[in-house]
Amino acid sequence: MELISVNVGRPRPNPWKQQAATGIDKQPVAGPVSVTAPGPKGDGAVGLAGDRVYDVKHHGGRDQAVYAYAREDLDGWEAELGRTLPNGVFGENLTTLGLDVNGALIGERWRVGSDVVLEVSCPRVPCGTFQGWLQRDGWIKQFTLAAIPGAYLRVIEPGQIRAGDGVEIRHRPDHDVTVALAFRALTREPGLLPRLLAADALPEEDMEHVRRRIGS
C-alpha cells in the first residue's frame, strides 16, 4: 500500500458556485509536502502545505484535512466515463495504490511514510463544483449511486509525505462502519443511519445529523 501521488490545489475561478475560486484543481507535487492539523472549519485551512479550500462553510478544517482516493477506483471511472483521469482530478490530496479507501473504517488510522498518522473521519459528498469541474451533467447522481466516495482524514501526527511513501494501517476500530457504508447512509439509504452511531470518530456535525434523523 502506497501513495502514488501527493496533490496540492491551485486556485482557479469557480463558475459553478457563488464564490470567487475553488481549490479542486489538485496537481501532483514532486517533493515532500508538510502535513499539519488545521483548526476548525471556517477559514479555508486544510492539512497539506500550499493547499486550501474556498467554500469554507462546507469544506476544510480538522475533519476534512486531507482527502484520499484510490487509483484503482479512478481506473474504474476511466473505463466507465471513457476519458483519462489523472491523479488529483477528483480533488484528492492523496492518490493511493493497494489501499481499500472505501472499505476503511471510520476511525481507522494510517501511518503514511515515516511519521505522519492520519485518521479516517468521513466520506466525501459530491457538490456542484465537482460536477462542473468534470464537465459532466448528472455527475452528482452518478457518483452517489456508485458509492465509492473516497475518504476524508484528520491529521493525528504531523510530518512530511511524498509520492512513493508506504501506507500502513495502524489501528482499526471495533465496529463495521466503513466509508462506503457511511456515505450510503448519509445520502441515499437513511435506513442505515442508526448503524453510524457505533462510529464515534464520525465528525460531530454528521453525528448530530444522524441523531436528528433517527430521533435519538
Backbone as CSV, one residue per row, in Angstrom:
resi,resn,N_x,N_y,N_z,CA_x,CA_y,CA_z,C_x,C_y,C_z
1,MET,0.848,-1.178,0.000,0.000,0.000,0.000,0.890,1.236,0.000
2,GLU,0.594,2.161,-0.906,1.464,3.325,-1.017,0.735,4.525,-1.603
3,LEU,1.369,5.683,-1.427,0.945,6.881,-2.130,1.625,6.896,-3.489
4,ILE,0.856,7.017,-4.536,1.489,7.162,-5.851,1.489,8.616,-6.298
5,SER,0.737,9.467,-5.577,0.739,10.890,-5.900,0.267,11.684,-4.693
6,VAL,0.959,12.790,-4.424,0.522,13.766,-3.425,0.154,15.028,-4.202
7,ASN,-1.070,15.520,-4.010,-1.630,16.548,-4.884,-2.064,17.772,-4.082
8,VAL,-1.662,18.930,-4.560,-1.972,20.197,-3.894,-2.744,21.084,-4.869
9,GLY,-3.754,21.780,-4.359,-4.622,22.578,-5.218,-4.016,23.908,-5.623
10,ARG,-4.441,24.352,-6.783,-4.114,25.711,-7.211,-5.434,26.420,-7.474
11,PRO,-5.600,27.638,-6.981,-6.896,28.318,-7.128,-7.223,28.610,-8.580
12,ARG,-8.497,28.478,-8.891,-8.991,28.810,-10.213,-10.413,29.333,-10.063
13,PRO,-10.913,30.073,-11.017,-12.280,30.596,-10.914,-13.304,29.473,-10.760
14,ASN,-14.363,29.774,-10.026,-15.410,28.781,-9.793,-16.747,29.313,-10.311
15,PRO,-17.076,29.017,-11.573,-18.351,29.478,-12.116,-19.538,28.630,-11.669
16,TRP,-19.267,27.559,-10.897,-20.331,26.611,-10.535,-20.936,26.885,-9.171
17,LYS,-20.373,27.819,-8.431,-20.905,28.219,-7.136,-20.765,29.728,-6.993
18,GLN,-21.483,30.286,-6.036,-21.409,31.722,-5.807,-20.211,32.052,-4.909
19,GLN,-19.030,31.792,-5.440,-17.792,32.138,-4.746,-16.724,32.366,-5.799
20,ALA,-15.680,33.060,-5.417,-14.715,33.535,-6.406,-13.811,32.438,-6.945
21,ALA,-13.484,31.453,-6.105,-12.452,30.489,-6.510,-12.777,29.107,-5.964
22,THR,-12.053,28.137,-6.492,-12.112,26.765,-5.991,-10.697,26.199,-5.957
23,GLY,-10.454,25.283,-5.037,-9.172,24.601,-4.958,-9.241,23.167,-5.439
24,ILE,-10.276,22.815,-6.237,-10.455,21.426,-6.658,-9.386,20.972,-7.646
25,ASP,-8.715,21.921,-8.279,-7.700,21.585,-9.281,-6.401,21.172,-8.573
26,LYS,-6.326,19.908,-8.182,-5.160,19.394,-7.461,-4.130,18.863,-8.457
27,GLN,-2.873,19.257,-8.238,-1.783,18.856,-9.119,-0.716,18.099,-8.327
28,PRO,-0.139,17.042,-8.902,0.903,16.284,-8.209,2.110,17.154,-7.860
29,VAL,2.673,16.890,-6.693,3.853,17.600,-6.203,5.012,16.614,-6.170
30,ALA,6.165,17.035,-6.674,7.304,16.121,-6.796,8.000,15.871,-5.461
31,GLY,8.202,16.880,-4.681,8.977,16.742,-3.451,8.118,16.504,-2.230
32,PRO,8.742,16.570,-1.047,7.991,16.361,0.192,7.014,17.497,0.457
33,VAL,5.895,17.161,1.107,4.864,18.132,1.466,4.627,18.036,2.963
34,SER,4.628,19.168,3.639,4.357,19.184,5.078,2.869,18.981,5.338
35,VAL,2.581,18.178,6.367,1.206,17.885,6.759,1.029,18.297,8.211
36,THR,0.043,19.147,8.466,-0.254,19.590,9.824,-1.762,19.570,10.036
37,ALA,-2.183,19.598,11.289,-3.603,19.593,11.609,-4.158,21.009,11.582
38,PRO,-5.150,21.283,10.738,-5.769,22.606,10.752,-6.720,22.734,11.939
39,GLY,-7.196,23.947,12.160,-8.193,24.176,13.196,-9.579,23.818,12.699
40,PRO,-10.613,24.323,13.376,-11.985,24.046,12.957,-12.278,24.594,11.567
41,LYS,-13.308,24.048,10.960,-13.763,24.530,9.661,-14.141,26.008,9.750
42,GLY,-13.834,26.754,8.690,-14.273,28.138,8.668,-13.282,29.124,8.085
43,ASP,-11.999,28.765,8.025,-11.017,29.709,7.478,-10.329,29.200,6.220
44,GLY,-10.751,28.035,5.716,-10.191,27.500,4.481,-8.971,26.624,4.660
45,ALA,-8.500,26.481,5.906,-7.277,25.714,6.137,-7.529,24.215,5.985
46,VAL,-6.512,23.540,5.420,-6.523,22.083,5.287,-5.171,21.551,5.744
47,GLY,-4.933,20.250,5.525,-3.761,19.629,6.112,-2.467,19.768,5.357
48,LEU,-2.510,19.920,4.037,-1.289,19.956,3.237,-0.827,21.387,3.000
49,ALA,0.458,21.618,3.208,1.026,22.938,2.965,0.804,23.345,1.512
50,GLY,0.411,24.592,1.314,0.188,25.107,-0.025,-1.206,24.877,-0.562
51,ASP,-2.048,24.175,0.190,-3.401,23.881,-0.259,-4.394,24.647,0.607
52,ARG,-5.619,24.816,0.104,-6.696,25.399,0.907,-8.010,25.158,0.189
53,VAL,-9.126,25.426,0.889,-10.445,25.385,0.277,-11.042,26.783,0.312
54,TYR,-12.035,26.995,-0.541,-12.649,28.318,-0.648,-14.113,28.310,-0.223
55,ASP,-14.773,27.164,-0.288,-16.119,27.018,0.267,-15.940,26.647,1.739
56,VAL,-15.696,27.667,2.552,-15.283,27.411,3.937,-16.422,26.911,4.806
57,LYS,-17.658,27.071,4.361,-18.792,26.568,5.128,-18.882,25.045,5.069
58,HIS,-18.539,24.474,3.926,-18.743,23.041,3.709,-17.456,22.232,3.669
59,HIS,-16.308,22.857,3.509,-15.066,22.110,3.316,-13.952,22.622,4.223
60,GLY,-12.964,21.762,4.417,-11.795,22.140,5.193,-11.961,21.888,6.677
61,GLY,-10.958,22.294,7.442,-10.981,22.081,8.877,-10.440,20.723,9.264
62,ARG,-10.421,20.475,10.571,-9.735,19.282,11.090,-10.338,17.967,10.595
63,ASP,-11.667,17.918,10.384,-12.298,16.665,9.966,-12.175,16.403,8.475
64,GLN,-11.805,17.418,7.707,-11.600,17.275,6.266,-10.227,17.813,5.885
65,ALA,-9.240,17.438,6.676,-7.892,17.989,6.476,-7.233,17.456,5.215
66,VAL,-7.482,16.183,4.906,-6.835,15.512,3.776,-7.887,14.632,3.103
67,TYR,-7.870,14.582,1.779,-8.809,13.738,1.037,-8.036,12.700,0.244
68,ALA,-8.431,11.431,0.382,-7.750,10.325,-0.295,-8.699,9.619,-1.249
69,TYR,-8.153,9.236,-2.401,-8.925,8.450,-3.370,-8.004,7.401,-3.972
70,ALA,-8.544,6.226,-4.217,-7.738,5.107,-4.711,-7.560,5.168,-6.228
71,ARG,-6.334,4.900,-6.680,-6.061,4.850,-8.110,-6.918,3.775,-8.777
72,GLU,-7.146,2.671,-8.082,-7.967,1.605,-8.652,-9.379,2.098,-8.959
73,ASP,-9.920,2.963,-8.086,-11.261,3.494,-8.327,-11.253,4.518,-9.453
74,LEU,-10.185,5.317,-9.538,-10.062,6.217,-10.681,-9.995,5.434,-11.995
75,ASP,-9.283,4.305,-11.978,-9.205,3.476,-13.180,-10.581,2.950,-13.572
76,GLY,-11.379,2.564,-12.570,-12.737,2.116,-12.852,-13.583,3.216,-13.476
77,TRP,-13.427,4.428,-12.963,-14.158,5.551,-13.544,-13.657,5.865,-14.957
78,GLU,-12.365,5.714,-15.201,-11.857,5.922,-16.554,-12.583,5.025,-17.548
79,ALA,-12.734,3.750,-17.177,-13.402,2.813,-18.073,-14.867,3.191,-18.266
80,GLU,-15.515,3.621,-17.191,-16.936,3.954,-17.279,-17.173,5.253,-18.036
81,LEU,-16.335,6.236,-17.810,-16.542,7.541,-18.417,-15.889,7.674,-19.789
82,GLY,-14.955,6.769,-20.091,-14.285,6.821,-21.384,-13.362,8.019,-21.537
83,ARG,-12.677,8.374,-20.457,-11.759,9.506,-20.502,-10.620,9.272,-19.525
84,THR,-9.511,9.924,-19.755,-8.363,9.812,-18.868,-8.604,10.640,-17.610
85,LEU,-8.284,10.042,-16.462,-8.440,10.723,-15.179,-7.087,10.730,-14.472
86,PRO,-6.329,11.805,-14.583,-5.012,11.860,-13.946,-5.130,11.945,-12.427
87,ASN,-4.058,11.589,-11.745,-4.034,11.695,-10.293,-4.352,13.127,-9.871
88,GLY,-5.245,13.266,-8.898,-5.637,14.567,-8.386,-6.896,15.134,-9.001
89,VAL,-7.392,14.538,-10.089,-8.508,15.133,-10.821,-9.804,15.141,-10.023
90,PHE,-9.969,14.243,-9.065,-11.167,14.257,-8.217,-11.015,15.234,-7.049
91,GLY,-9.925,15.983,-7.049,-9.670,16.902,-5.951,-9.030,16.238,-4.766
92,GLU,-8.503,15.025,-4.986,-7.884,14.298,-3.867,-6.463,14.772,-3.620
93,ASN,-6.104,14.839,-2.355,-4.730,15.150,-1.961,-3.822,13.946,-2.090
94,LEU,-4.368,12.772,-1.779,-3.588,11.538,-1.803,-4.216,10.577,-2.789
95,THR,-3.455,10.176,-3.790,-3.883,9.098,-4.676,-3.138,7.851,-4.228
96,THR,-3.893,6.823,-3.821,-3.299,5.640,-3.213,-3.321,4.456,-4.172
97,LEU,-2.508,3.463,-3.854,-2.489,2.215,-4.610,-2.420,1.068,-3.614
98,GLY,-3.309,0.089,-3.796,-3.296,-1.092,-2.942,-4.016,-0.914,-1.623
99,LEU,-4.707,0.202,-1.442,-5.390,0.510,-0.188,-6.888,0.604,-0.450
100,ASP,-7.687,-0.134,0.319,-9.140,-0.113,0.154,-9.692,1.105,0.881
101,VAL,-9.678,2.249,0.202,-10.073,3.505,0.840,-11.540,3.470,1.243
102,ASN,-12.410,2.984,0.386,-13.840,2.980,0.692,-14.235,1.886,1.678
103,GLY,-13.388,0.882,1.807,-13.608,-0.156,2.808,-12.981,0.161,4.148
104,ALA,-12.299,1.315,4.241,-11.692,1.722,5.509,-12.789,2.025,6.528
105,LEU,-12.513,1.749,7.786,-13.467,2.022,8.851,-13.336,3.464,9.329
106,ILE,-14.461,4.059,9.672,-14.424,5.380,10.290,-13.633,5.263,11.603
107,GLY,-12.604,6.073,11.746,-11.722,5.989,12.907,-10.477,5.160,12.682
108,GLU,-10.372,4.514,11.529,-9.161,3.764,11.183,-7.983,4.724,11.038
109,ARG,-6.810,4.274,11.475,-5.628,5.141,11.396,-4.571,4.552,10.483
110,TRP,-3.985,5.424,9.664,-2.937,5.041,8.727,-1.649,5.779,9.077
111,ARG,-0.544,5.063,9.057,0.756,5.728,9.069,1.206,5.872,7.619
112,VAL,1.555,7.086,7.276,1.982,7.391,5.916,3.432,7.856,5.965
113,GLY,4.309,7.158,5.267,5.722,7.482,5.351,6.249,7.163,6.737
114,SER,7.222,7.945,7.187,7.891,7.617,8.442,7.238,8.208,9.679
115,ASP,6.455,9.303,9.506,5.993,9.961,10.725,4.569,10.488,10.719
116,VAL,3.886,10.549,9.604,2.531,11.098,9.564,1.508,10.009,9.909
117,VAL,0.568,10.340,10.782,-0.557,9.455,11.099,-1.848,10.196,10.783
118,LEU,-2.703,9.567,9.994,-3.983,10.117,9.587,-5.106,9.224,10.080
119,GLU,-6.252,9.820,10.368,-7.412,9.070,10.841,-8.595,9.289,9.899
120,VAL,-9.218,8.208,9.465,-10.378,8.279,8.581,-11.541,8.902,9.346
121,SER,-12.115,9.973,8.792,-13.180,10.671,9.515,-14.553,10.529,8.864
122,CYS,-14.642,10.626,7.534,-15.951,10.614,6.882,-15.774,10.497,5.371
123,PRO,-16.855,10.166,4.666,-16.785,10.136,3.199,-16.911,11.526,2.597
124,ARG,-16.469,11.656,1.366,-16.678,12.881,0.589,-18.084,12.828,-0.009
125,VAL,-18.816,13.920,0.081,-20.137,14.039,-0.535,-19.999,14.986,-1.724
126,PRO,-20.448,14.601,-2.914,-20.218,15.414,-4.115,-21.022,16.708,-4.094
127,CYS,-20.493,17.717,-4.780,-21.144,19.027,-4.832,-21.141,19.545,-6.266
128,GLY,-21.755,20.705,-6.451,-21.860,21.281,-7.782,-20.524,21.630,-8.404
129,THR,-19.557,22.018,-7.563,-18.227,22.321,-8.090,-17.597,21.075,-8.707
130,PHE,-17.743,19.939,-8.041,-17.193,18.676,-8.537,-17.805,18.338,-9.891
131,GLN,-19.134,18.466,-9.997,-19.812,18.178,-11.259,-19.363,19.132,-12.362
132,GLY,-19.279,20.411,-12.029,-18.843,21.385,-13.035,-17.413,21.169,-13.465
133,TRP,-16.544,20.833,-12.504,-15.130,20.607,-12.798,-14.957,19.457,-13.788
134,LEU,-15.742,18.392,-13.628,-15.642,17.255,-14.547,-16.431,17.474,-15.838
135,GLN,-17.212,18.539,-15.881,-17.988,18.891,-17.075,-18.874,17.723,-17.517
136,ARG,-19.612,17.192,-16.520,-20.455,16.039,-16.809,-21.815,16.227,-16.140
137,ASP,-22.844,16.459,-16.937,-24.186,16.580,-16.395,-24.591,15.277,-15.709
138,GLY,-25.260,15.408,-14.573,-25.705,14.228,-13.848,-24.622,13.544,-13.038
139,TRP,-23.431,14.177,-12.937,-22.318,13.535,-12.250,-22.603,13.315,-10.769
140,ILE,-23.257,14.262,-10.109,-23.541,14.092,-8.679,-24.346,12.811,-8.460
141,LYS,-25.373,12.597,-9.258,-26.189,11.388,-9.120,-25.372,10.145,-9.440
142,GLN,-24.589,10.188,-10.501,-23.794,9.027,-10.907,-22.782,8.661,-9.831
143,PHE,-22.087,9.656,-9.302,-21.100,9.426,-8.249,-21.767,8.882,-6.992
144,THR,-22.935,9.417,-6.658,-23.648,8.970,-5.458,-24.116,7.535,-5.598
145,LEU,-24.641,7.174,-6.746,-25.105,5.806,-6.961,-23.957,4.803,-6.867
146,ALA,-22.768,5.182,-7.301,-21.630,4.263,-7.271,-21.152,3.994,-5.847
147,ALA,-21.311,4.963,-4.952,-20.945,4.813,-3.533,-19.480,4.417,-3.355
148,ILE,-18.600,5.049,-4.133,-17.156,4.919,-3.915,-16.590,6.341,-3.775
149,PRO,-16.863,6.968,-2.609,-16.638,8.407,-2.474,-15.226,8.832,-2.127
150,GLY,-14.390,7.911,-1.669,-13.114,8.320,-1.109,-13.289,8.819,0.315
151,ALA,-12.177,9.041,1.010,-12.224,9.324,2.438,-11.547,10.633,2.798
152,TYR,-12.203,11.373,3.684,-11.550,12.491,4.355,-10.822,11.961,5.586
153,LEU,-9.710,12.635,5.910,-8.879,12.194,7.029,-8.488,13.365,7.924
154,ARG,-8.341,13.069,9.211,-7.775,14.021,10.176,-6.275,13.775,10.287
155,VAL,-5.562,14.811,10.686,-4.128,14.683,10.951,-3.942,14.432,12.445
156,ILE,-3.431,13.249,12.781,-3.185,12.893,14.181,-1.744,13.196,14.569
157,GLU,-0.822,12.850,13.689,0.588,13.168,13.907,1.117,13.830,12.645
158,PRO,1.653,15.056,12.756,2.125,15.794,11.588,3.479,15.295,11.102
159,GLY,3.891,15.808,9.968,5.197,15.452,9.408,5.229,15.775,7.934
160,GLN,5.999,15.006,7.192,6.104,15.197,5.754,5.783,13.917,5.017
161,ILE,5.175,14.064,3.847,4.873,12.926,2.984,5.324,13.257,1.574
162,ARG,5.465,12.210,0.761,5.802,12.397,-0.646,5.331,11.169,-1.422
163,ALA,5.204,11.323,-2.734,4.850,10.193,-3.586,5.861,9.064,-3.384
164,GLY,5.359,7.848,-3.304,6.200,6.686,-3.066,6.212,6.229,-1.625
165,ASP,5.712,7.064,-0.702,5.647,6.660,0.702,4.708,5.477,0.874
166,GLY,5.082,4.573,1.763,4.214,3.468,2.109,3.090,3.910,3.023
167,VAL,1.996,3.149,3.004,0.861,3.378,3.890,0.630,2.103,4.688
168,GLU,0.559,2.239,5.989,0.352,1.096,6.872,-0.866,1.360,7.746
169,ILE,-1.781,0.406,7.812,-2.934,0.535,8.699,-2.471,0.208,10.112
170,ARG,-2.550,1.190,11.009,-2.053,1.025,12.362,-3.135,0.689,13.366
171,HIS,-4.378,1.032,13.059,-5.474,0.793,14.014,-6.779,0.660,13.256
172,ARG,-7.576,-0.333,13.638,-8.926,-0.487,13.101,-9.893,-0.574,14.280
173,PRO,-10.872,0.323,14.349,-11.799,0.324,15.481,-12.716,-0.900,15.469
174,ASP,-13.368,-1.117,16.605,-14.203,-2.309,16.797,-15.648,-2.029,16.397
175,HIS,-15.854,-1.724,15.119,-17.199,-1.603,14.556,-17.092,-1.906,13.070
176,ASP,-18.211,-1.885,12.362,-18.200,-2.251,10.941,-18.621,-1.099,10.031
177,VAL,-18.490,0.137,10.506,-18.931,1.288,9.725,-17.806,1.740,8.802
178,THR,-17.911,1.381,7.540,-16.916,1.760,6.547,-17.238,3.122,5.947
179,VAL,-16.287,3.658,5.220,-16.503,4.900,4.485,-17.679,4.751,3.527
180,ALA,-17.732,3.646,2.800,-18.814,3.423,1.836,-20.163,3.319,2.524
181,LEU,-20.228,2.618,3.658,-21.491,2.484,4.367,-21.955,3.843,4.894
182,ALA,-21.021,4.619,5.463,-21.388,5.945,5.966,-21.919,6.823,4.833
183,PHE,-21.291,6.737,3.671,-21.742,7.518,2.521,-23.154,7.126,2.120
184,ARG,-23.409,5.839,2.024,-24.746,5.376,1.641,-25.790,5.844,2.649
185,ALA,-25.444,5.774,3.936,-26.387,6.192,4.981,-26.685,7.688,4.899
186,LEU,-25.661,8.490,4.638,-25.815,9.944,4.635,-26.419,10.478,3.351
187,THR,-26.537,9.617,2.332,-27.069,10.080,1.050,-28.375,9.376,0.691
188,ARG,-28.315,8.152,0.193,-29.488,7.515,-0.400,-30.154,6.452,0.460
189,GLU,-29.525,6.025,1.533,-30.070,4.909,2.314,-30.189,5.289,3.790
190,PRO,-31.142,6.158,4.136,-31.263,6.618,5.519,-31.578,5.505,6.509
191,GLY,-32.053,4.382,6.027,-32.291,3.254,6.915,-31.022,2.740,7.583
192,LEU,-29.874,3.091,7.005,-28.588,2.683,7.579,-28.100,3.644,8.667
193,LEU,-28.742,4.791,8.824,-28.234,5.815,9.741,-28.002,5.315,11.170
194,PRO,-28.885,4.497,11.744,-28.620,4.048,13.119,-27.285,3.330,13.282
195,ARG,-26.815,2.692,12.239,-25.538,1.973,12.336,-24.364,2.918,12.525
196,LEU,-24.519,4.178,12.105,-23.420,5.130,12.219,-23.146,5.531,13.662
197,LEU,-24.084,5.303,14.560,-23.878,5.665,15.961,-22.713,4.906,16.582
198,ALA,-22.364,3.767,16.001,-21.237,2.978,16.530,-19.898,3.611,16.185
199,ALA,-19.885,4.522,15.219,-18.625,5.118,14.738,-18.405,6.448,15.439
200,ASP,-17.825,6.421,16.628,-17.705,7.655,17.409,-16.666,8.620,16.839
201,ALA,-15.884,8.196,15.847,-14.934,9.107,15.198,-15.564,9.897,14.060
202,LEU,-16.839,9.647,13.775,-17.525,10.435,12.753,-17.575,11.894,13.204
203,PRO,-17.410,12.863,12.287,-17.475,14.273,12.698,-18.758,14.591,13.445
204,GLU,-18.678,15.485,14.413,-19.828,15.795,15.253,-21.000,16.319,14.441
205,GLU,-20.741,17.108,13.389,-21.857,17.616,12.604,-22.592,16.483,11.887
206,ASP,-21.869,15.458,11.473,-22.523,14.299,10.875,-23.282,13.510,11.935
207,MET,-22.696,13.353,13.115,-23.368,12.623,14.182,-24.640,13.343,14.623
208,GLU,-24.601,14.666,14.663,-25.806,15.422,15.001,-26.892,15.201,13.955
209,HIS,-26.496,15.152,12.691,-27.443,14.869,11.615,-28.070,13.490,11.810
210,VAL,-27.261,12.503,12.156,-27.770,11.146,12.382,-28.775,11.150,13.526
211,ARG,-28.415,11.751,14.637,-29.316,11.761,15.813,-30.639,12.464,15.483
212,ARG,-30.543,13.556,14.761,-31.748,14.301,14.400,-32.661,13.475,13.485
213,ARG,-32.053,12.777,12.537,-32.855,11.993,11.575,-33.511,10.793,12.225
214,ILE,-32.850,10.170,13.184,-33.406,8.967,13.794,-34.128,9.275,15.109
215,GLY,-34.098,10.552,15.520,-34.793,10.928,16.733,-34.142,10.454,17.998
216,SER,-32.807,10.336,17.966,-32.085,9.835,19.140,-31.669,10.992,20.042
